[in-house]
Amino acid sequence: MFDYNISGIQQVGIGVTDADKAFAWYGKHFGMDLPIFSDEAEAKLMIDYTGNEVHKRKAILAMNLQGGGGFEIWQFTSRKGQPRKQETKEGDLGITHIHIRTYDAEKALAYFKKVENISLSEIKVNEMDRKWFELKDPFGNSFKLIEDDYCFMKTGALTGGVMGVTIGVSNLDEGRKIYRQGMQYDQLAATGENGTFKNAWLKPTNNKVSAFSQLLGPTQLELVCDTTGGREQIFKNRFWGDLGFIHVCFDVQRMHQLREYAKTLNHPFTVDSENSFDMGEAAGQFAYIEDNDKTLIELVETHKVPIMKKLGWYINVKDKKVQKPLPKLIFKALSLNRVK
């Protein structure tokens, strides 16, 4: 038995041309106003995904304290991030939408109707019987704002953080396996069919506990398949870090156990920092695997997070085999770093 734990979606990587501009927009409109780190460095371990050449990048990890995963906002600094030649649509192979938690779909839609340079759908109801609407941001990225009442800490924002993603797959049953077995999203919560499209909603049977599990909150995955086929991988002929949704990242404990299990699933780690990486202000271990359609799944085991950098106050959770949720007092201190 492989003894590892996945406690939720830590973040989704978003490739942009201007990380600071994107952070400001997401902070203002999605409540992603807490920068966990901001770091510039060479992405040496990602060389297999960047044309066998080491490239420099800037990264900002932004969180929303109302609950949910964050945005890892990426910008190449040694080259210009490249857009996809065609518009990404649901059913394309890869991450097509981020799911954002909203507490009142009508209020959120009314707010965003006043925001410039975006496009919106009207409110719909999904197979999970949740109200939602689609939003395309000024950078060309698509989101599903889905009504949900989970709240970790009230900040006054209309939205929380990331509660899931929509991933296009070429085969629904085969595509489910790595998420069901490896990522522990083993509950088939709902299915749907609309013309040539089929989808499946996955959830963990049991919500797992970690130091950050209460901040991340409950999560879900929506897999979508265009049964007519012919869809391309979103990052085909482009680099990791180019424009769009780069990866979905899961919060992991006991990475070494998951490394061995991934091999048995024929999804070995394609990138592995092995021991620890340093993002300047935060540290941990990270790895990547690919799903059946080469969508990148990032795995991060957090070791250190800055709370009050000026005072040198960090939380270290490395080597704790059994983690308990951090007390809210820690996150209240962390909230002092919010950019308003």
GUSEFI-58937 format. One record per residue (C-alpha): x, y, z; residue in one letter. Coordinates in Angstrom, 2 decimals, decimal comma. Example, Ala and Ser with C-alpha at 12.3 -4.5 7.8 and 13.67 -1.06 7.14 Angstrom:
// residues 2
ATOM         u         v         w   kolke
ATOM     12,30     -4,50      7,80       A
ATOM     13,67     -1,06      7,14       S
// end
This chain:
// residues 340
ATOM         u         v         w   kolke
ATOM      0,00      0,00      0,00       M
ATOM      1,28      3,46     -0,91       F
ATOM      0,87      5,85      1,99       D
ATOM      0,52      9,36      0,56       Y
ATOM     -2,06     12,09      0,92       N
ATOM     -3,59     14,61     -1,49       I
ATOM     -5,55     17,28      0,33       S
ATOM     -6,84     19,39     -2,53       G
ATOM     -5,95     21,71     -5,38       I
ATOM     -3,17     24,00     -4,27       Q
ATOM     -3,13     26,20     -7,38       Q
ATOM     -3,49     26,40    -11,14       V
ATOM     -0,65     27,78    -13,26       G
ATOM     -1,60     30,66    -15,55       I
ATOM      0,80     31,85    -18,25       G
ATOM      0,60     35,60    -18,92       V
ATOM      2,69     38,30    -20,59       T
ATOM      2,68     40,62    -17,55       D
ATOM      2,55     38,92    -14,15       A
ATOM      2,16     42,13    -12,14       D
ATOM     -0,75     43,32    -14,29       K
ATOM     -2,47     39,93    -14,05       A
ATOM     -1,95     39,77    -10,27       F
ATOM     -3,53     43,21     -9,88       A
ATOM     -6,58     42,20    -11,97       W
ATOM     -7,10     38,88    -10,23       Y
ATOM     -6,62     40,51     -6,84       G
ATOM     -9,22     43,19     -7,52       K
ATOM    -11,86     41,05     -9,19       H
ATOM    -11,32     37,50     -7,86       F
ATOM    -10,05     38,36     -4,37       G
ATOM     -6,68     36,73     -5,19       M
ATOM     -4,92     39,47     -3,26       D
ATOM     -2,55     37,52     -1,00       L
ATOM      0,89     36,93     -2,58       P
ATOM      2,45     33,89     -0,92       I
ATOM      5,64     34,43     -2,90       F
ATOM      6,96     36,44     -5,82       S
ATOM     10,09     35,00     -7,36       D
ATOM     12,30     35,35    -10,44       E
ATOM     14,65     32,56    -11,47       A
ATOM     15,68     30,12    -14,18       E
ATOM     13,33     27,18    -14,67       A
ATOM     16,15     24,66    -15,05       K
ATOM     14,12     21,55    -14,23       L
ATOM     11,52     22,33    -16,91       M
ATOM     13,98     22,12    -19,81       I
ATOM     12,17     19,13    -21,37       D
ATOM      9,10     21,35    -21,72       Y
ATOM     10,91     24,50    -22,90       T
ATOM     12,61     23,38    -26,10       G
ATOM     15,69     21,92    -24,35       N
ATOM     16,70     25,42    -23,35       E
ATOM     16,69     26,92    -19,85       V
ATOM     14,41     29,95    -19,66       H
ATOM     13,92     32,59    -17,00       K
ATOM     10,53     33,31    -15,53       R
ATOM      8,71     35,33    -12,90       K
ATOM      6,17     33,60    -10,67       A
ATOM      3,61     34,97     -8,21       I
ATOM      1,50     32,62     -6,09       L
ATOM     -1,74     34,45     -5,25       A
ATOM     -4,34     33,13     -2,81       M
ATOM     -7,84     34,09     -1,67       N
ATOM     -8,32     33,65      2,09       L
ATOM    -12,05     32,99      1,72       Q
ATOM    -11,07     29,47      0,70       G
ATOM     -9,82     27,62     -2,34       G
ATOM     -6,67     27,06     -4,33       G
ATOM     -4,60     29,87     -5,76       G
ATOM     -3,26     31,15     -9,04       F
ATOM      0,41     30,57     -9,83       E
ATOM      0,89     33,45    -12,25       I
ATOM      3,79     32,81    -14,65       W
ATOM      5,61     35,15    -17,00       Q
ATOM      8,60     34,30    -19,16       F
ATOM     11,31     36,94    -18,74       T
ATOM     13,79     35,47    -21,24       S
ATOM     11,28     35,20    -24,09       R
ATOM      7,77     36,33    -24,93       K
ATOM      5,03     33,93    -23,89       G
ATOM      3,26     32,57    -26,95       Q
ATOM     -0,52     32,41    -27,35       P
ATOM     -2,32     29,49    -28,91       R
ATOM     -3,05     30,08    -32,60       K
ATOM     -6,72     29,20    -32,22       Q
ATOM     -9,20     30,02    -29,45       E
ATOM     -9,35     27,38    -26,72       T
ATOM    -12,79     25,84    -26,36       K
ATOM    -14,33     23,31    -24,02       E
ATOM    -13,40     19,80    -25,13       G
ATOM     -9,90     20,77    -26,27       D
ATOM     -7,31     18,54    -24,61       L
ATOM     -6,01     20,22    -21,47       G
ATOM     -7,29     22,66    -18,86       I
ATOM     -9,97     24,81    -20,50       T
ATOM    -11,57     26,43    -17,42       H
ATOM    -10,79     27,21    -13,80       I
ATOM    -13,70     26,83    -11,37       H
ATOM    -14,01     29,78     -8,99       I
ATOM    -16,19     29,60     -5,90       R
ATOM    -18,86     32,31     -5,71       T
ATOM    -21,30     32,80     -2,86       Y
ATOM    -24,11     34,33     -4,91       D
ATOM    -24,10     33,78     -8,67       A
ATOM    -26,59     36,58     -9,36       E
ATOM    -24,63     39,15     -7,35       K
ATOM    -21,36     38,05     -8,92       A
ATOM    -22,80     38,28    -12,44       L
ATOM    -24,20     41,74    -11,72       A
ATOM    -20,77     42,85    -10,51       Y
ATOM    -18,89     41,49    -13,51       F
ATOM    -21,34     43,05    -15,96       K
ATOM    -19,81     46,38    -14,87       K
ATOM    -16,23     45,20    -15,51       V
ATOM    -14,65     46,17    -18,83       E
ATOM    -12,83     43,97    -21,34       N
ATOM    -14,39     40,65    -20,33       I
ATOM    -17,14     38,45    -21,74       S
ATOM    -19,87     36,68    -19,78       L
ATOM    -22,55     34,05    -20,23       S
ATOM    -25,90     34,07    -18,50       E
ATOM    -26,47     31,90    -15,42       I
ATOM    -26,87     28,17    -16,03       K
ATOM    -27,27     25,08    -13,81       V
ATOM    -24,74     22,25    -14,06       N
ATOM    -25,05     18,49    -13,46       E
ATOM    -24,12     19,07     -9,81       M
ATOM    -27,27     21,24     -9,53       D
ATOM    -25,15     24,35     -8,98       R
ATOM    -25,74     27,76    -10,53       K
ATOM    -22,81     29,01    -12,58       W
ATOM    -21,76     31,34    -15,36       F
ATOM    -18,75     31,60    -17,63       E
ATOM    -16,31     34,52    -17,64       L
ATOM    -13,47     35,21    -20,05       K
ATOM    -10,91     37,59    -18,57       D
ATOM     -8,98     40,36    -20,41       P
ATOM     -6,09     37,92    -20,96       F
ATOM     -8,23     35,38    -22,84       G
ATOM     -8,63     32,83    -20,02       N
ATOM    -12,01     31,20    -19,27       S
ATOM    -13,48     30,62    -15,82       F
ATOM    -16,61     28,98    -14,47       K
ATOM    -17,93     30,85    -11,45       L
ATOM    -19,88     28,21     -9,55       I
ATOM    -22,13     28,84     -6,58       E
ATOM    -20,83     27,24     -3,37       D
ATOM    -21,10     28,22      0,29       D
ATOM    -17,73     27,04      1,66       Y
ATOM    -15,91     29,91      3,35       C
ATOM    -12,68     29,65      5,30       F
ATOM    -12,26     33,28      6,33       M
ATOM    -14,49     36,20      5,36       K
ATOM    -12,78     39,01      3,45       T
ATOM    -15,80     40,62      1,80       G
ATOM    -15,02     39,37     -1,72       A
ATOM    -17,81     37,99     -3,90       L
ATOM    -15,66     34,98     -4,76       T
ATOM    -13,40     32,48     -3,09       G
ATOM    -10,47     30,68     -4,65       G
ATOM    -10,10     27,75     -7,02       V
ATOM    -12,53     24,90     -6,37       M
ATOM    -11,76     22,87     -9,48       G
ATOM    -10,92     22,78    -13,17       V
ATOM    -12,45     21,55    -16,42       T
ATOM    -10,08     19,26    -18,31       I
ATOM    -10,62     18,08    -21,88       G
ATOM     -9,84     14,39    -22,43       V
ATOM     -9,91     12,19    -25,53       S
ATOM    -11,55      9,25    -23,73       N
ATOM    -13,71      9,79    -20,66       L
ATOM    -13,26      6,37    -19,05       D
ATOM     -9,55      6,11    -19,72       E
ATOM     -9,00      9,77    -18,82       G
ATOM    -10,58      9,27    -15,41       R
ATOM     -8,07      6,67    -14,24       K
ATOM     -5,11      8,87    -13,32       I
ATOM     -7,37     11,32    -11,48       Y
ATOM     -9,37      8,55     -9,78       R
ATOM     -6,44      6,37     -8,80       Q
ATOM     -3,44      8,68     -8,56       G
ATOM     -5,06     11,96     -7,47       M
ATOM     -7,68     10,21     -5,26       Q
ATOM    -10,70     11,85     -6,95       Y
ATOM    -12,44      8,49     -6,73       D
ATOM    -16,11      9,51     -6,47       Q
ATOM    -18,13      9,88     -9,68       L
ATOM    -20,39     12,66     -8,44       A
ATOM    -22,34     13,37    -11,65       A
ATOM    -22,31     12,81    -15,39       T
ATOM    -23,80     14,66    -18,32       G
ATOM    -24,28     14,48    -22,07       E
ATOM    -24,97     17,28    -24,52       N
ATOM    -24,86     16,38    -28,18       G
ATOM    -21,41     14,99    -28,92       T
ATOM    -20,07     16,08    -25,51       F
ATOM    -19,90     13,88    -22,42       K
ATOM    -18,65     14,99    -19,04       N
ATOM    -17,96     13,52    -15,61       A
ATOM    -17,61     15,29    -12,26       W
ATOM    -15,10     13,75     -9,84       L
ATOM    -14,67     14,34     -6,12       K
ATOM    -12,67     12,67     -3,35       P
ATOM    -14,77     10,24     -1,33       T
ATOM    -13,13     11,59      1,81       N
ATOM    -11,79     15,10      2,24       N
ATOM     -8,16     14,67      3,29       K
ATOM     -6,48     16,69      6,03       V
ATOM     -3,23     18,65      5,81       S
ATOM     -1,75     21,86      7,18       A
ATOM     -3,52     23,83      4,43       F
ATOM     -6,60     21,66      3,79       S
ATOM     -9,07     24,04      5,45       Q
ATOM     -7,77     26,95      3,38       L
ATOM     -7,99     24,91      0,17       L
ATOM    -11,48     23,63      0,97       G
ATOM    -13,49     21,02     -0,96       P
ATOM    -12,59     20,55     -4,62       T
ATOM    -13,84     18,87     -7,78       Q
ATOM    -12,72     18,00    -11,30       L
ATOM    -14,83     18,11    -14,45       E
ATOM    -13,62     15,95    -17,32       L
ATOM    -15,10     16,74    -20,74       V
ATOM    -14,85     14,62    -23,88       C
ATOM    -15,83     15,59    -27,42       D
ATOM    -16,80     12,15    -28,70       T
ATOM    -16,27     13,21    -32,33       T
ATOM    -12,53     13,38    -31,57       G
ATOM    -10,02     15,47    -33,46       G
ATOM     -9,28     17,88    -30,60       R
ATOM     -5,69     19,08    -30,16       E
ATOM     -3,65     19,40    -26,99       Q
ATOM     -3,79     23,03    -25,90       I
ATOM      0,00     23,27    -25,50       F
ATOM      0,88     21,42    -28,71       K
ATOM      3,94     23,07    -30,31       N
ATOM      4,20     25,52    -27,40       R
ATOM      6,27     25,66    -24,20       F
ATOM      5,30     25,06    -20,63       W
ATOM      4,72     28,57    -19,28       G
ATOM      3,23     29,94    -22,50       D
ATOM     -0,11     31,75    -22,33       L
ATOM     -3,08     29,95    -20,82       G
ATOM     -3,66     27,37    -18,11       F
ATOM     -0,35     25,54    -17,69       I
ATOM     -1,06     22,93    -15,01       H
ATOM     -3,32     21,95    -12,14       V
ATOM     -1,35     21,51     -8,90       C
ATOM     -2,31     19,21     -6,04       F
ATOM     -1,21     19,58     -2,41       D
ATOM      0,70     16,42     -1,49       V
ATOM      2,12     14,87      1,65       Q
ATOM      4,69     12,03      1,49       R
ATOM      5,72     12,64     -2,10       M
ATOM      8,16      9,71     -2,10       H
ATOM      5,25      7,30     -1,75       Q
ATOM      3,35      8,92     -4,63       L
ATOM      6,49      8,75     -6,79       R
ATOM      6,54      4,95     -6,45       E
ATOM      2,79      4,57     -6,97       Y
ATOM      2,85      6,73    -10,11       A
ATOM      5,29      4,28    -11,67       K
ATOM      2,82      1,42    -11,19       T
ATOM      0,13      3,48    -12,96       L
ATOM      2,45      4,04    -15,97       N
ATOM      2,46      7,76    -15,20       H
ATOM      6,00      8,27    -13,83       P
ATOM      7,22     11,67    -12,74       F
ATOM      8,48     13,57    -15,79       T
ATOM     10,01     16,31    -13,60       V
ATOM     11,16     15,80    -10,02       D
ATOM     12,92     18,25     -7,72       S
ATOM     13,56     15,17     -5,50       E
ATOM     14,33     16,87     -2,23       N
ATOM     13,47     20,55     -2,08       S
ATOM     13,13     23,65     -4,23       F
ATOM     13,36     27,23     -3,05       D
ATOM     11,04     29,92     -4,42       M
ATOM     12,89     32,66     -2,54       G
ATOM     10,24     33,06      0,14       E
ATOM      8,71     29,57      0,16       A
ATOM     10,15     26,09     -0,16       A
ATOM      9,00     22,57     -0,89       G
ATOM      9,29     19,62     -3,24       Q
ATOM      7,59     19,55     -6,62       F
ATOM      7,07     17,10     -9,46       A
ATOM      5,07     16,77    -12,66       Y
ATOM      3,21     13,92    -14,27       I
ATOM      1,12     13,87    -17,44       E
ATOM     -2,40     12,55    -17,89       D
ATOM     -3,29     10,41    -20,92       N
ATOM     -3,52     13,51    -23,12       D
ATOM     -0,32     15,16    -21,84       K
ATOM     -2,10     17,66    -19,61       T
ATOM      0,41     18,62    -16,93       L
ATOM     -0,38     17,73    -13,33       I
ATOM      1,88     19,38    -10,79       E
ATOM      2,44     17,89     -7,35       L
ATOM      3,77     20,04     -4,51       V
ATOM      4,74     19,06     -0,98       E
ATOM      5,09     22,31      0,93       T
ATOM      7,96     22,60      3,41       H
ATOM      8,02     26,29      4,34       K
ATOM      5,66     29,27      3,95       V
ATOM      6,40     32,89      4,91       P
ATOM      3,97     34,43      7,40       I
ATOM      5,67     37,68      8,42       M
ATOM      8,75     38,07      6,20       K
ATOM      9,93     41,28      7,87       K
ATOM     10,10     39,47     11,21       L
ATOM     11,54     36,30      9,72       G
ATOM      8,44     34,30     10,73       W
ATOM      7,94     31,17      8,65       Y
ATOM      5,81     28,07      9,10       I
ATOM      7,80     24,86      8,60       N
ATOM      5,75     21,70      8,01       V
ATOM      8,53     19,54      6,56       K
ATOM      8,93     16,00      7,94       D
ATOM      5,54     16,01      9,68       K
ATOM      4,09     12,66      8,62       K
ATOM      0,65     13,45     10,05       V
ATOM     -0,37     17,04      9,55       Q
ATOM     -3,17     18,89     11,28       K
ATOM     -4,84     21,99      9,84       P
ATOM     -2,98     25,13     10,81       L
ATOM     -4,93     27,33     13,26       P
ATOM     -6,80     30,29     11,80       K
ATOM     -4,60     32,61     13,84       L
ATOM     -1,77     31,80     11,43       I
ATOM     -3,87     32,82      8,44       F
ATOM     -5,06     35,98     10,18       K
ATOM     -1,40     36,95     10,49       A
ATOM     -0,89     35,99      6,86       L
ATOM     -3,78     38,25      5,87       S
ATOM     -1,67     41,28      6,83       L
ATOM      0,26     40,65      3,59       N
ATOM     -2,82     41,14      1,40       R
ATOM     -2,47     43,74     -1,36       V
ATOM     -5,53     45,99     -1,34       K
// end
